[in-house]
Amino acid sequence: MQTARQNVVTRTLSRTFPERRLFLRSDTETRYVRLSAGTQAVAVVGSALVVGWTIVASAVVLMDTVGAGSVRDHTAREQRVYEERLNAMSAERDQALADTQEAKERFSAALDRVSGMQSELLASETRREELERGMEVAYAGLRKAVSDRDEAKAALQDLAGSETGVRLARLDEQQATIDVLAKALESTAAQRDDFASEASEAEAFAEEQILNARLEEDRNDRIFGQLEEALTVSVKPLDEMFEAAGLDPDTLLDSVKRDYSGQGGPLTPITFSTKGAPPDATSRRANTIIDKLDRMNLYRIAAEKTPFALPVKGSFRFTSGFGPRWGRMHKGTDFAGAHGMPIYATADGVVTYAGRMSGYGNIVKIQHEFGLETRYAHMSRTRVAVGQRVTRGDRIGDMGNTGRSTGTHLHYEVRVGGKAVNPMTYIKAAQNAY
């Protein structure tokens, strides 16, 4: 039974792959190679397996490339959103501070005007009291004049001859005096009413200015509240980013403050008083916001000097991480990509080495702030020179396969105080913040 099956298989292979001969002719002789049906079947099956493996491997590489590209696009979008939010918050900060300064000036002007009106009101009150005292004196004189007039009229009946004419003349003089005093009293009463009306207007204006000041204070309180909330939400991820990278935020920011020079540095606290008085609640609150904005600005400067960025931007894939490999310590992270792919500096710094080094091949070393150093190895070409100052995102070389390398890739290292650390700690910390 088994022999019959073998015969069937042999006949099937013979029909599908008939025996072929490959003739090899030279000047002196002719040889041939016989290709049996089994040999041809093995060759076809082997070719099919190679083609299938090639298709599967290409699909895996393509899926890795698409996945890595989507992660980079997401990171770039998040970074743009963060930068736009930071710019918007800075604009709102500037507008809020300008509004606060304007409101403070208006409130000060209103207080000065109210103070002036209060002074005028006190002066008018003093004049009114003086006029009332004068009116009392005038009323007393008038009562005496009326009494004298009544006495004079009573005495007219007893007077005779020349004495009657003299008494009448004195009576006319007294009547004229009474008329003058009455007019003075009417004028004084009118002035008193005017002063009372001005005082009432001054009180109404003062109440209106105080109400406006309270409304402005409520508006500033809402603006400050929104700024404080936004700053709290924005600063916390930055604290966590530097802590995740193993860097103490306070020590880092103190170092930036000591070394910083140039535009966009530490902000100056607001001082509204020019008389040496301690700042009020509004000034203290505004200065707290300025301190947080200053912290964000210092974080921005520190982030530019810390290797949080990726060294490649094109299509790539991670091929080997930080840690033991093949019995040795692999001190960096490998990024595989196309030959000649641009390689970029991950932070601001100074090039300390650019050339060939055993094992690393073509390598660039960059010294950064805070005792940090980055290395970029196996490059096909370096594009910087020793002593050159570079900025994050500057192109420093091209990906290659030089040195001890098994394929085209970038070997990327981060060192702190000369000791190699995991570069993905910094890269992932930045992705979580942005």
Secondary structure, DSSP 8 states (H G I E B T S, - for coil): -HHHHHHHHHHHHHHHS--EEEEEE-SS-EEEEEE-HHHHHHHHHHHHHHHHHHHHHHHHHHHHHHHHHHHHHHHHHHHHHHHHHHHHHHHHHHHHHHHHHHHHHHHHHHHHHHHHHHHHHHHHHHHHHHHHHHHHHHHHHHHHHHHHHHHHHHHHTT--THHHHHHHHHHHHHHHHHHHHHHHHHHHHHHHHHHHHHHHHHHHHHHHHHHHHHHHHHHHHHHHHHHHHHHHHHHHHHHHHHHHTT--HHHHHHHHHHH--STT---------SSS----HHHHHHHHHHHHHHHHHHHHHHHHHS--S-S--SS-EEEE-SEEETTEEE-SEEEE--TT-EEE-SSSEEEEEEEEETTTEEEEEEE-GGGEEEEEEEEEEE---TT-EE-TT-EEEEEB--SS-SSSEEEEEEEETTEEE-HHHHHHHHHHH-
